[in-house]
């Protein structure tokens, strides 16, 4: 690449990174300022992603759908659009997206808000059956002060919601200023032309990497643990043909009467993530890297649900299982790691006074060259853990224990990473919602490696199911034991 292109590309990526820094440092909620559950990106005037910060994979892969939904409304230069509708460019309702015009296209932020007005505090109910049970549904809407106030008054902790939305707006203001400066130095046409070249460059690199993979059709199946105790199958056929990949979910279970459904945008995100991991993970992050990957699924199935299906767990748990099953299919063609924990271990606590949300890390699967890392947020999540000091300062909660779950990683020539033990004691009455996976079906090992330990949820020492909602009294103790990663390879016998 020419030097000027490299400089413009680095400038665009640094603007996306700085947007993320402004959002995180300005946010009010621990979920954004501590856990960094947010993402930022820049798009060109055609709605193609040209630069992103290295934030949350499930956010970033679905962002093009949000920009397309806003483009349909022909936004003006000073308009701010807000949305969270999963069937109009969103992922699940807590993920609120803002889209604004810039001199070269659009700036986008997406942040997980700790509450958006569902019947359960935290807006991640374990037993929702319709989208409107999960919170305020926002189609692409022009945002002004009046609209902002109307929205936050329908949510718990409106001051915190207002603060987090204003943090997103601050990130957009930063993007506009930085892009103005870049265009004044180099001219908007030169920056736009560079965006075209960078998009094409990412596409060429990914296509070249795909072309090195063996052609063929590779299949796999995996399951999700439904609220009623049953299981829901995800089936995939991954076809590699030349320099393109088709990921087809025909045969996947129909959408169900629960919240493990997800829109196709989330399935695309998961597919993009796997292909990028296995082809050219260091490629400059832009929409060009997604162009050779085609994701299809029958309308009305679990991974391409129709409105008004509930989707709260689809974005976090089904996306994780899609990653597992696509990796498993491609494992027939190339070496892939053993399965990681395969869940985000979503935990929400709250009442009318406070809402708190977190995900809990676990074990990653081992690979041929190394043991799996322990206690990490893997696959479609890329967040941090809330520090105990920040959590206890802001909420009526006490961290009793946060430690590795030693020995939970699968055995093998390379061991799987260990999960985590997380204990939170509530100090006032509140509601608990748990949305988790891999409680019955353990993460699988690879090439003869052993499975990781499945996870466990406990309340005052009594086991809870993978998905649960409970009323808590002051002093109750919630314990989450997250899954370990699978091991890789058989243990060689010593002589």
DRENMI-992115 format. One record per residue (C-alpha): residue number from 0; x, y, z; residue in three letters. Coordinates in steps of 0.2 Angstrom, whole numbers. Each point is the difference from the previous one (the first is absolute). Layout:
N
LOVO | NUM | X | Y | Z | ALA
...
//
This chain:
495
LOVO | 0 | 0 | 0 | 0 | UNK
LOVO | 1 | 6 | 18 | -4 | UNK
LOVO | 2 | 6 | 10 | 15 | UNK
LOVO | 3 | -14 | 12 | -1 | UNK
LOVO | 4 | -13 | -14 | 0 | UNK
LOVO | 5 | 8 | -7 | 15 | UNK
LOVO | 6 | -1 | 17 | 9 | UNK
LOVO | 7 | -18 | 3 | -4 | UNK
LOVO | 8 | -4 | -17 | 5 | UNK
LOVO | 9 | 9 | 2 | 17 | UNK
LOVO | 10 | -9 | 17 | 2 | UNK
LOVO | 11 | -17 | -8 | -3 | UNK
LOVO | 12 | 3 | -14 | 12 | UNK
LOVO | 13 | 7 | 12 | 13 | UNK
LOVO | 14 | -16 | 10 | -1 | UNK
LOVO | 15 | -11 | -15 | 3 | UNK
LOVO | 16 | 12 | -4 | 15 | UNK
LOVO | 17 | -2 | 17 | 7 | UNK
LOVO | 18 | -19 | -1 | -2 | UNK
LOVO | 19 | 1 | -15 | 11 | UNK
LOVO | 20 | 11 | 8 | 13 | UNK
LOVO | 21 | -12 | 15 | 1 | UNK
LOVO | 22 | -15 | -11 | 2 | UNK
LOVO | 23 | 8 | -11 | 13 | UNK
LOVO | 24 | 7 | 15 | 10 | UNK
LOVO | 25 | -16 | 10 | -1 | UNK
LOVO | 26 | -12 | -14 | 5 | UNK
LOVO | 27 | -10 | -1 | 16 | UNK
LOVO | 28 | -3 | -19 | 1 | UNK
LOVO | 29 | 13 | -13 | 6 | UNK
LOVO | 30 | -6 | -10 | -15 | UNK
LOVO | 31 | 8 | 12 | -12 | UNK
LOVO | 32 | 13 | 10 | 10 | UNK
LOVO | 33 | 7 | -16 | 8 | UNK
LOVO | 34 | -5 | -15 | -10 | UNK
LOVO | 35 | 2 | 10 | -17 | UNK
LOVO | 36 | -16 | -8 | -7 | UNK
LOVO | 37 | 0 | 12 | -15 | UNK
LOVO | 38 | 6 | 1 | -18 | UNK
LOVO | 39 | 4 | 14 | -12 | UNK
LOVO | 40 | 3 | 1 | -19 | UNK
LOVO | 41 | 1 | 11 | -15 | UNK
LOVO | 42 | -10 | -3 | -16 | UNK
LOVO | 43 | 1 | 8 | -17 | UNK
LOVO | 44 | -15 | 8 | -9 | UNK
LOVO | 45 | -5 | -17 | -8 | UNK
LOVO | 46 | -2 | -7 | 17 | UNK
LOVO | 47 | 16 | -11 | 0 | UNK
LOVO | 48 | 10 | -2 | 15 | UNK
LOVO | 49 | 18 | 8 | -3 | UNK
LOVO | 50 | 7 | 0 | 18 | UNK
LOVO | 51 | -4 | -7 | 17 | UNK
LOVO | 52 | 7 | 0 | 17 | UNK
LOVO | 53 | 4 | -18 | 7 | UNK
LOVO | 54 | -15 | -1 | 11 | UNK
LOVO | 55 | -15 | -13 | 0 | UNK
LOVO | 56 | -1 | -12 | -15 | UNK
LOVO | 57 | -19 | -3 | 1 | UNK
LOVO | 58 | -2 | 19 | 0 | UNK
LOVO | 59 | 11 | 4 | -14 | UNK
LOVO | 60 | -5 | -13 | -13 | UNK
LOVO | 61 | -18 | 5 | 2 | UNK
LOVO | 62 | 3 | 19 | -2 | UNK
LOVO | 63 | -2 | 0 | -19 | UNK
LOVO | 64 | -18 | -5 | 2 | UNK
LOVO | 65 | -3 | 15 | 12 | UNK
LOVO | 66 | 8 | 12 | -12 | UNK
LOVO | 67 | -11 | -7 | -14 | UNK
LOVO | 68 | -15 | 3 | 10 | UNK
LOVO | 69 | 4 | 18 | 3 | UNK
LOVO | 70 | 5 | 3 | -18 | UNK
LOVO | 71 | -18 | -5 | -5 | UNK
LOVO | 72 | -6 | 16 | 10 | UNK
LOVO | 73 | 12 | 11 | -10 | UNK
LOVO | 74 | 8 | 9 | 15 | UNK
LOVO | 75 | 5 | 18 | -1 | UNK
LOVO | 76 | 18 | 6 | 4 | UNK
LOVO | 77 | -5 | 5 | 18 | UNK
LOVO | 78 | -12 | -14 | 4 | UNK
LOVO | 79 | 4 | -13 | 14 | UNK
LOVO | 80 | -9 | -16 | -2 | UNK
LOVO | 81 | -3 | -12 | 14 | UNK
LOVO | 82 | -6 | -19 | -1 | UNK
LOVO | 83 | 0 | -16 | 9 | UNK
LOVO | 84 | -13 | -10 | -9 | UNK
LOVO | 85 | 8 | -17 | -4 | UNK
LOVO | 86 | -11 | -2 | -16 | UNK
LOVO | 87 | 6 | 18 | -6 | UNK
LOVO | 88 | 18 | -1 | 2 | UNK
LOVO | 89 | 2 | -3 | 18 | UNK
LOVO | 90 | 6 | -16 | 10 | UNK
LOVO | 91 | -10 | -1 | 16 | UNK
LOVO | 92 | -8 | 15 | 9 | UNK
LOVO | 93 | 13 | 5 | 13 | UNK
LOVO | 94 | 12 | 3 | -15 | UNK
LOVO | 95 | -5 | 18 | -5 | UNK
LOVO | 96 | 8 | 7 | -16 | UNK
LOVO | 97 | 3 | 18 | -5 | UNK
LOVO | 98 | 4 | 4 | -18 | UNK
LOVO | 99 | 5 | 18 | -6 | UNK
LOVO | 100 | 6 | 7 | -16 | UNK
LOVO | 101 | 19 | 5 | -2 | UNK
LOVO | 102 | 9 | 8 | -14 | UNK
LOVO | 103 | 4 | -17 | -8 | UNK
LOVO | 104 | -15 | -10 | 5 | UNK
LOVO | 105 | -6 | -5 | 17 | UNK
LOVO | 106 | 6 | -3 | 18 | UNK
LOVO | 107 | -8 | -14 | 10 | UNK
LOVO | 108 | 0 | -4 | 19 | UNK
LOVO | 109 | -8 | -15 | 8 | UNK
LOVO | 110 | -1 | -2 | 19 | UNK
LOVO | 111 | -8 | -13 | 11 | UNK
LOVO | 112 | -11 | 10 | 12 | UNK
LOVO | 113 | -3 | -8 | 17 | UNK
LOVO | 114 | -19 | 2 | -1 | UNK
LOVO | 115 | -12 | 5 | -14 | UNK
LOVO | 116 | -16 | -2 | 9 | UNK
LOVO | 117 | -4 | -19 | -1 | UNK
LOVO | 118 | -12 | -8 | 13 | UNK
LOVO | 119 | 16 | -6 | 9 | UNK
LOVO | 120 | 14 | 12 | 6 | UNK
LOVO | 121 | 15 | -1 | -12 | UNK
LOVO | 122 | -11 | -4 | -15 | UNK
LOVO | 123 | 7 | -18 | -3 | UNK
LOVO | 124 | -15 | -10 | 7 | UNK
LOVO | 125 | 3 | -19 | 0 | UNK
LOVO | 126 | -18 | -4 | -5 | UNK
LOVO | 127 | -5 | 13 | -13 | UNK
LOVO | 128 | -11 | -6 | -14 | UNK
LOVO | 129 | -3 | 16 | -10 | UNK
LOVO | 130 | 12 | 15 | -5 | UNK
LOVO | 131 | -11 | 13 | 10 | UNK
LOVO | 132 | 3 | -10 | 16 | UNK
LOVO | 133 | 19 | 4 | -2 | UNK
LOVO | 134 | -2 | 19 | 1 | UNK
LOVO | 135 | -3 | 16 | -10 | UNK
LOVO | 136 | 1 | -4 | -19 | UNK
LOVO | 137 | 8 | 14 | -10 | UNK
LOVO | 138 | -2 | -1 | -19 | UNK
LOVO | 139 | 12 | 12 | -9 | UNK
LOVO | 140 | -5 | 17 | 7 | UNK
LOVO | 141 | 7 | 18 | -1 | UNK
LOVO | 142 | 7 | 4 | 17 | UNK
LOVO | 143 | -3 | 17 | 8 | UNK
LOVO | 144 | -1 | 6 | 18 | UNK
LOVO | 145 | -18 | -4 | 1 | UNK
LOVO | 146 | 1 | -17 | -7 | UNK
LOVO | 147 | 15 | -4 | 12 | UNK
LOVO | 148 | -10 | 5 | 15 | UNK
LOVO | 149 | -15 | -10 | -5 | UNK
LOVO | 150 | 11 | -15 | -2 | UNK
LOVO | 151 | 9 | 1 | 16 | UNK
LOVO | 152 | -15 | 2 | 10 | UNK
LOVO | 153 | -6 | -17 | -6 | UNK
LOVO | 154 | 15 | -8 | 7 | UNK
LOVO | 155 | 7 | -3 | 17 | UNK
LOVO | 156 | 13 | 11 | 7 | UNK
LOVO | 157 | -4 | 14 | -12 | UNK
LOVO | 158 | 15 | 11 | 5 | UNK
LOVO | 159 | 12 | -14 | -4 | UNK
LOVO | 160 | -8 | -4 | -16 | UNK
LOVO | 161 | 1 | 19 | -5 | UNK
LOVO | 162 | 18 | 0 | 5 | UNK
LOVO | 163 | 4 | -15 | -11 | UNK
LOVO | 164 | -9 | 7 | -15 | UNK
LOVO | 165 | 9 | 17 | 2 | UNK
LOVO | 166 | 16 | -10 | 1 | UNK
LOVO | 167 | -4 | -7 | -17 | UNK
LOVO | 168 | -5 | 17 | -7 | UNK
LOVO | 169 | 17 | 6 | 6 | UNK
LOVO | 170 | 9 | -13 | -10 | UNK
LOVO | 171 | -10 | 5 | -15 | UNK
LOVO | 172 | 6 | 18 | 3 | UNK
LOVO | 173 | 18 | -5 | 1 | UNK
LOVO | 174 | -2 | -10 | -17 | UNK
LOVO | 175 | -7 | 15 | -9 | UNK
LOVO | 176 | 14 | 11 | 6 | UNK
LOVO | 177 | 14 | -12 | -4 | UNK
LOVO | 178 | -7 | -4 | -17 | UNK
LOVO | 179 | -2 | 19 | -4 | UNK
LOVO | 180 | 19 | 2 | 5 | UNK
LOVO | 181 | 5 | -15 | -11 | UNK
LOVO | 182 | -10 | 6 | -15 | UNK
LOVO | 183 | 7 | 18 | 2 | UNK
LOVO | 184 | 18 | -7 | 0 | UNK
LOVO | 185 | -3 | -12 | -15 | UNK
LOVO | 186 | -17 | 5 | -8 | UNK
LOVO | 187 | -16 | -11 | 2 | UNK
LOVO | 188 | 2 | -8 | -17 | UNK
LOVO | 189 | 17 | -7 | 4 | UNK
LOVO | 190 | -6 | -7 | 16 | UNK
LOVO | 191 | -15 | -8 | -8 | UNK
LOVO | 192 | 11 | -7 | -14 | UNK
LOVO | 193 | 12 | -7 | 13 | UNK
LOVO | 194 | -15 | -8 | 9 | UNK
LOVO | 195 | -5 | -9 | -17 | UNK
LOVO | 196 | 18 | -6 | -1 | UNK
LOVO | 197 | 1 | -6 | 18 | UNK
LOVO | 198 | -17 | -9 | -2 | UNK
LOVO | 199 | 6 | -9 | -16 | UNK
LOVO | 200 | 17 | -4 | 8 | UNK
LOVO | 201 | -8 | -9 | 15 | UNK
LOVO | 202 | -11 | -10 | -12 | UNK
LOVO | 203 | 15 | -5 | -11 | UNK
LOVO | 204 | 10 | -6 | 15 | UNK
LOVO | 205 | -15 | -10 | 7 | UNK
LOVO | 206 | -4 | -8 | -17 | UNK
LOVO | 207 | 18 | -5 | -2 | UNK
LOVO | 208 | 0 | -8 | 17 | UNK
LOVO | 209 | -16 | -9 | -4 | UNK
LOVO | 210 | 7 | -6 | -16 | UNK
LOVO | 211 | 14 | -9 | 10 | UNK
LOVO | 212 | -13 | -11 | 9 | UNK
LOVO | 213 | -6 | -17 | -8 | UNK
LOVO | 214 | -16 | 1 | -10 | UNK
LOVO | 215 | -15 | -10 | 6 | UNK
LOVO | 216 | -16 | 0 | 10 | UNK
LOVO | 217 | 2 | -3 | 19 | UNK
LOVO | 218 | -14 | -3 | 12 | UNK
LOVO | 219 | -3 | 1 | 19 | UNK
LOVO | 220 | -14 | 0 | 13 | UNK
LOVO | 221 | -1 | 7 | 18 | UNK
LOVO | 222 | -13 | 4 | 12 | UNK
LOVO | 223 | -7 | 13 | 12 | UNK
LOVO | 224 | -8 | -3 | 17 | UNK
LOVO | 225 | -18 | 6 | -1 | UNK
LOVO | 226 | -9 | 7 | 15 | UNK
LOVO | 227 | -12 | -15 | 1 | UNK
LOVO | 228 | 14 | -12 | 1 | UNK
LOVO | 229 | 0 | -5 | -18 | UNK
LOVO | 230 | 14 | 3 | -13 | UNK
LOVO | 231 | 0 | 10 | -16 | UNK
LOVO | 232 | 11 | -5 | -14 | UNK
LOVO | 233 | 11 | 11 | -11 | UNK
LOVO | 234 | 5 | -8 | -16 | UNK
LOVO | 235 | 12 | 7 | -12 | UNK
LOVO | 236 | 8 | -4 | -17 | UNK
LOVO | 237 | 16 | 10 | -4 | UNK
LOVO | 238 | 5 | 0 | -18 | UNK
LOVO | 239 | 17 | 6 | -6 | UNK
LOVO | 240 | 1 | 3 | -18 | UNK
LOVO | 241 | 15 | 9 | -7 | UNK
LOVO | 242 | 1 | 17 | 9 | UNK
LOVO | 243 | -17 | 0 | 8 | UNK
LOVO | 244 | -9 | -8 | 15 | UNK
LOVO | 245 | -18 | -4 | 1 | UNK
LOVO | 246 | -7 | -3 | 17 | UNK
LOVO | 247 | -18 | -8 | -1 | UNK
LOVO | 248 | -11 | -4 | 15 | UNK
LOVO | 249 | -13 | -10 | -9 | UNK
LOVO | 250 | -6 | -14 | 13 | UNK
LOVO | 251 | 1 | 11 | 15 | UNK
LOVO | 252 | -14 | 0 | 12 | UNK
LOVO | 253 | -15 | 12 | -3 | UNK
LOVO | 254 | -1 | 15 | 11 | UNK
LOVO | 255 | -7 | -5 | 17 | UNK
LOVO | 256 | -11 | 7 | 13 | UNK
LOVO | 257 | 15 | 7 | 10 | UNK
LOVO | 258 | 14 | 13 | -2 | UNK
LOVO | 259 | 14 | -11 | -8 | UNK
LOVO | 260 | -6 | 7 | -17 | UNK
LOVO | 261 | 11 | 12 | -9 | UNK
LOVO | 262 | -1 | 11 | -16 | UNK
LOVO | 263 | 11 | -5 | -15 | UNK
LOVO | 264 | 11 | 15 | 4 | UNK
LOVO | 265 | 6 | -9 | 15 | UNK
LOVO | 266 | 3 | -16 | -9 | UNK
LOVO | 267 | 10 | 9 | -13 | UNK
LOVO | 268 | 11 | 8 | 14 | UNK
LOVO | 269 | 4 | -17 | 6 | UNK
LOVO | 270 | 4 | -7 | -17 | UNK
LOVO | 271 | 11 | 15 | -4 | UNK
LOVO | 272 | 9 | -2 | 17 | UNK
LOVO | 273 | 5 | -19 | -4 | UNK
LOVO | 274 | 6 | 3 | -18 | UNK
LOVO | 275 | 10 | 15 | 6 | UNK
LOVO | 276 | 8 | -11 | 14 | UNK
LOVO | 277 | 5 | -14 | -12 | UNK
LOVO | 278 | 5 | 11 | -15 | UNK
LOVO | 279 | 9 | 16 | 3 | UNK
LOVO | 280 | -3 | 6 | 18 | UNK
LOVO | 281 | 12 | 15 | -3 | UNK
LOVO | 282 | -9 | 7 | -15 | UNK
LOVO | 283 | -5 | 19 | 2 | UNK
LOVO | 284 | -17 | -1 | 7 | UNK
LOVO | 285 | -13 | 6 | -13 | UNK
LOVO | 286 | -15 | -6 | -8 | UNK
LOVO | 287 | 11 | -7 | -14 | UNK
LOVO | 288 | 5 | -14 | 11 | UNK
LOVO | 289 | -18 | -6 | 0 | UNK
LOVO | 290 | -4 | 1 | -18 | UNK
LOVO | 291 | 6 | -18 | -5 | UNK
LOVO | 292 | -11 | -7 | 14 | UNK
LOVO | 293 | -18 | -4 | -4 | UNK
LOVO | 294 | -12 | -5 | 14 | UNK
LOVO | 295 | -17 | -7 | -3 | UNK
LOVO | 296 | -14 | -8 | 11 | UNK
LOVO | 297 | -18 | -4 | -3 | UNK
LOVO | 298 | -11 | 14 | 5 | UNK
LOVO | 299 | -9 | -4 | 17 | UNK
LOVO | 300 | 14 | -11 | 6 | UNK
LOVO | 301 | 9 | 2 | 17 | UNK
LOVO | 302 | 14 | 10 | -8 | UNK
LOVO | 303 | -11 | 10 | -12 | UNK
LOVO | 304 | -15 | 4 | 11 | UNK
LOVO | 305 | -15 | 10 | -5 | UNK
LOVO | 306 | -8 | 14 | 10 | UNK
LOVO | 307 | -6 | 0 | 14 | UNK
LOVO | 308 | 11 | -14 | 6 | UNK
LOVO | 309 | 9 | 3 | 16 | UNK
LOVO | 310 | 19 | 1 | -3 | UNK
LOVO | 311 | 8 | 5 | 17 | UNK
LOVO | 312 | 10 | -16 | 1 | UNK
LOVO | 313 | 3 | -2 | -19 | UNK
LOVO | 314 | 12 | 14 | -1 | UNK
LOVO | 315 | 11 | -6 | 15 | UNK
LOVO | 316 | -3 | -19 | 0 | UNK
LOVO | 317 | -5 | -6 | -17 | UNK
LOVO | 318 | 14 | 11 | -8 | UNK
LOVO | 319 | 12 | -10 | 11 | UNK
LOVO | 320 | -7 | -17 | -6 | UNK
LOVO | 321 | 0 | 6 | -18 | UNK
LOVO | 322 | 19 | 3 | 2 | UNK
LOVO | 323 | 2 | -17 | 8 | UNK
LOVO | 324 | -9 | -9 | -14 | UNK
LOVO | 325 | 8 | 9 | -15 | UNK
LOVO | 326 | 17 | -3 | 8 | UNK
LOVO | 327 | -5 | -19 | 2 | UNK
LOVO | 328 | -5 | 0 | -19 | UNK
LOVO | 329 | 17 | 8 | -6 | UNK
LOVO | 330 | 9 | -12 | 12 | UNK
LOVO | 331 | -3 | -13 | -13 | UNK
LOVO | 332 | 11 | 10 | -12 | UNK
LOVO | 333 | 13 | 9 | 11 | UNK
LOVO | 334 | 7 | -1 | 17 | UNK
LOVO | 335 | -11 | 9 | 13 | UNK
LOVO | 336 | 1 | 2 | 19 | UNK
LOVO | 337 | -11 | -10 | 12 | UNK
LOVO | 338 | -16 | 8 | 5 | UNK
LOVO | 339 | 1 | 14 | 12 | UNK
LOVO | 340 | -14 | 3 | 14 | UNK
LOVO | 341 | -13 | 4 | -13 | UNK
LOVO | 342 | -10 | 12 | 11 | UNK
LOVO | 343 | 1 | 18 | 6 | UNK
LOVO | 344 | -8 | -5 | 17 | UNK
LOVO | 345 | -11 | 15 | 1 | UNK
LOVO | 346 | -5 | 6 | 17 | UNK
LOVO | 347 | -12 | 15 | 4 | UNK
LOVO | 348 | -4 | 6 | 17 | UNK
LOVO | 349 | -12 | 15 | 4 | UNK
LOVO | 350 | -16 | 8 | 6 | UNK
LOVO | 351 | -8 | 17 | -3 | UNK
LOVO | 352 | 15 | 9 | 8 | UNK
LOVO | 353 | 15 | -9 | -9 | UNK
LOVO | 354 | 4 | -12 | -14 | UNK
LOVO | 355 | 16 | -9 | -3 | UNK
LOVO | 356 | 5 | -11 | -14 | UNK
LOVO | 357 | 16 | -11 | -3 | UNK
LOVO | 358 | 7 | -14 | -10 | UNK
LOVO | 359 | 12 | -12 | 8 | UNK
LOVO | 360 | 16 | -7 | -8 | UNK
LOVO | 361 | 4 | -18 | -2 | UNK
LOVO | 362 | 12 | -12 | -8 | UNK
LOVO | 363 | 6 | 0 | -18 | UNK
LOVO | 364 | 3 | -16 | -9 | UNK
LOVO | 365 | 18 | -6 | -3 | UNK
LOVO | 366 | 9 | 0 | -17 | UNK
LOVO | 367 | 14 | -10 | -7 | UNK
LOVO | 368 | 13 | 12 | 6 | UNK
LOVO | 369 | -6 | 6 | 17 | UNK
LOVO | 370 | -11 | -3 | 15 | UNK
LOVO | 371 | -16 | 10 | 0 | UNK
LOVO | 372 | -1 | 16 | 9 | UNK
LOVO | 373 | -9 | 0 | 17 | UNK
LOVO | 374 | -14 | 13 | 6 | UNK
LOVO | 375 | -2 | 9 | -16 | UNK
LOVO | 376 | -15 | 7 | -10 | UNK
LOVO | 377 | 1 | -9 | -16 | UNK
LOVO | 378 | -8 | -1 | -18 | UNK
LOVO | 379 | -14 | 12 | -2 | UNK
LOVO | 380 | 4 | 10 | 16 | UNK
LOVO | 381 | 15 | 10 | 2 | UNK
LOVO | 382 | -4 | 9 | 17 | UNK
LOVO | 383 | 9 | 1 | 16 | UNK
LOVO | 384 | -6 | -5 | 18 | UNK
LOVO | 385 | -6 | 14 | 11 | UNK
LOVO | 386 | 13 | 3 | 14 | UNK
LOVO | 387 | -6 | -4 | 17 | UNK
LOVO | 388 | 4 | 18 | 6 | UNK
LOVO | 389 | -11 | 8 | -13 | UNK
LOVO | 390 | -14 | -12 | 2 | UNK
LOVO | 391 | -1 | 2 | 19 | UNK
LOVO | 392 | 1 | 19 | -1 | UNK
LOVO | 393 | -14 | 2 | -12 | UNK
LOVO | 394 | -12 | -14 | 4 | UNK
LOVO | 395 | -8 | -9 | 16 | UNK
LOVO | 396 | 11 | -15 | -4 | UNK
LOVO | 397 | 15 | -8 | 7 | UNK
LOVO | 398 | 13 | -11 | -9 | UNK
LOVO | 399 | 2 | -15 | 11 | UNK
LOVO | 400 | 11 | -10 | -12 | UNK
LOVO | 401 | 8 | 2 | -17 | UNK
LOVO | 402 | 12 | -14 | -4 | UNK
LOVO | 403 | 5 | -12 | -13 | UNK
LOVO | 404 | -9 | -17 | 0 | UNK
LOVO | 405 | 15 | -10 | 1 | UNK
LOVO | 406 | 0 | -17 | -9 | UNK
LOVO | 407 | -16 | 4 | -10 | UNK
LOVO | 408 | 10 | 1 | -17 | UNK
LOVO | 409 | 0 | -16 | -10 | UNK
LOVO | 410 | 15 | -12 | 0 | UNK
LOVO | 411 | 11 | -3 | -15 | UNK
LOVO | 412 | 17 | 2 | -7 | UNK
LOVO | 413 | -5 | 18 | 2 | UNK
LOVO | 414 | -12 | 4 | 14 | UNK
LOVO | 415 | -15 | 11 | -2 | UNK
LOVO | 416 | -1 | 16 | 10 | UNK
LOVO | 417 | -9 | 0 | 17 | UNK
LOVO | 418 | -16 | 9 | 3 | UNK
LOVO | 419 | -4 | 13 | 14 | UNK
LOVO | 420 | -9 | -1 | 16 | UNK
LOVO | 421 | -10 | 16 | 3 | UNK
LOVO | 422 | -10 | 3 | 16 | UNK
LOVO | 423 | -10 | 16 | 3 | UNK
LOVO | 424 | -10 | 4 | 16 | UNK
LOVO | 425 | -15 | 11 | -2 | UNK
LOVO | 426 | -2 | 13 | 14 | UNK
LOVO | 427 | -18 | 5 | -3 | UNK
LOVO | 428 | -15 | -9 | -8 | UNK
LOVO | 429 | 1 | -1 | -19 | UNK
LOVO | 430 | -4 | -11 | -15 | UNK
LOVO | 431 | 13 | -12 | -8 | UNK
LOVO | 432 | 0 | -6 | -18 | UNK
LOVO | 433 | 13 | -13 | -6 | UNK
LOVO | 434 | 1 | -4 | -18 | UNK
LOVO | 435 | 14 | -12 | -3 | UNK
LOVO | 436 | 5 | -16 | -10 | UNK
LOVO | 437 | 11 | -15 | 1 | UNK
LOVO | 438 | -8 | -6 | 16 | UNK
LOVO | 439 | -5 | -17 | -7 | UNK
LOVO | 440 | 11 | -2 | -15 | UNK
LOVO | 441 | 19 | 3 | 3 | UNK
LOVO | 442 | 11 | 9 | -12 | UNK
LOVO | 443 | 8 | -14 | -11 | UNK
LOVO | 444 | 19 | -4 | -1 | UNK
LOVO | 445 | 8 | -2 | -17 | UNK
LOVO | 446 | 11 | -14 | -7 | UNK
LOVO | 447 | -2 | -11 | 15 | UNK
LOVO | 448 | 0 | 14 | 13 | UNK
LOVO | 449 | -12 | -1 | 14 | UNK
LOVO | 450 | -15 | 11 | 3 | UNK
LOVO | 451 | 0 | 15 | 11 | UNK
LOVO | 452 | -11 | 0 | 16 | UNK
LOVO | 453 | -18 | 6 | -3 | UNK
LOVO | 454 | -5 | 16 | 9 | UNK
LOVO | 455 | -11 | 1 | 16 | UNK
LOVO | 456 | -11 | 13 | 7 | UNK
LOVO | 457 | -5 | 0 | 19 | UNK
LOVO | 458 | -10 | 11 | 11 | UNK
LOVO | 459 | 4 | -2 | 19 | UNK
LOVO | 460 | 8 | -17 | -5 | UNK
LOVO | 461 | -15 | -7 | -9 | UNK
LOVO | 462 | 2 | -3 | -19 | UNK
LOVO | 463 | -9 | 10 | -12 | UNK
LOVO | 464 | -3 | -4 | -19 | UNK
LOVO | 465 | 9 | 8 | -14 | UNK
LOVO | 466 | -14 | 13 | -2 | UNK
LOVO | 467 | -8 | 7 | 16 | UNK
LOVO | 468 | -9 | 15 | 8 | UNK
LOVO | 469 | -1 | 1 | 19 | UNK
LOVO | 470 | -6 | 12 | 13 | UNK
LOVO | 471 | 15 | 3 | 12 | UNK
LOVO | 472 | 0 | 6 | 18 | UNK
LOVO | 473 | 14 | 10 | 8 | UNK
LOVO | 474 | 15 | -12 | 4 | UNK
LOVO | 475 | -4 | -12 | -14 | UNK
LOVO | 476 | 16 | -7 | -8 | UNK
LOVO | 477 | 1 | -3 | -19 | UNK
LOVO | 478 | 14 | -11 | -6 | UNK
LOVO | 479 | 4 | -3 | -19 | UNK
LOVO | 480 | 13 | -13 | -4 | UNK
LOVO | 481 | 4 | 2 | -19 | UNK
LOVO | 482 | 5 | -14 | -12 | UNK
LOVO | 483 | 18 | -5 | -3 | UNK
LOVO | 484 | 7 | -2 | -18 | UNK
LOVO | 485 | 2 | -16 | -9 | UNK
LOVO | 486 | 17 | -8 | -1 | UNK
LOVO | 487 | 10 | -4 | -16 | UNK
LOVO | 488 | 8 | -16 | -5 | UNK
LOVO | 489 | 2 | -16 | 10 | UNK
LOVO | 490 | 12 | -1 | 14 | UNK
LOVO | 491 | 16 | -9 | -5 | UNK
LOVO | 492 | 4 | -15 | 11 | UNK
LOVO | 493 | 17 | 0 | 8 | UNK
LOVO | 494 | 11 | -16 | -2 | UNK
//
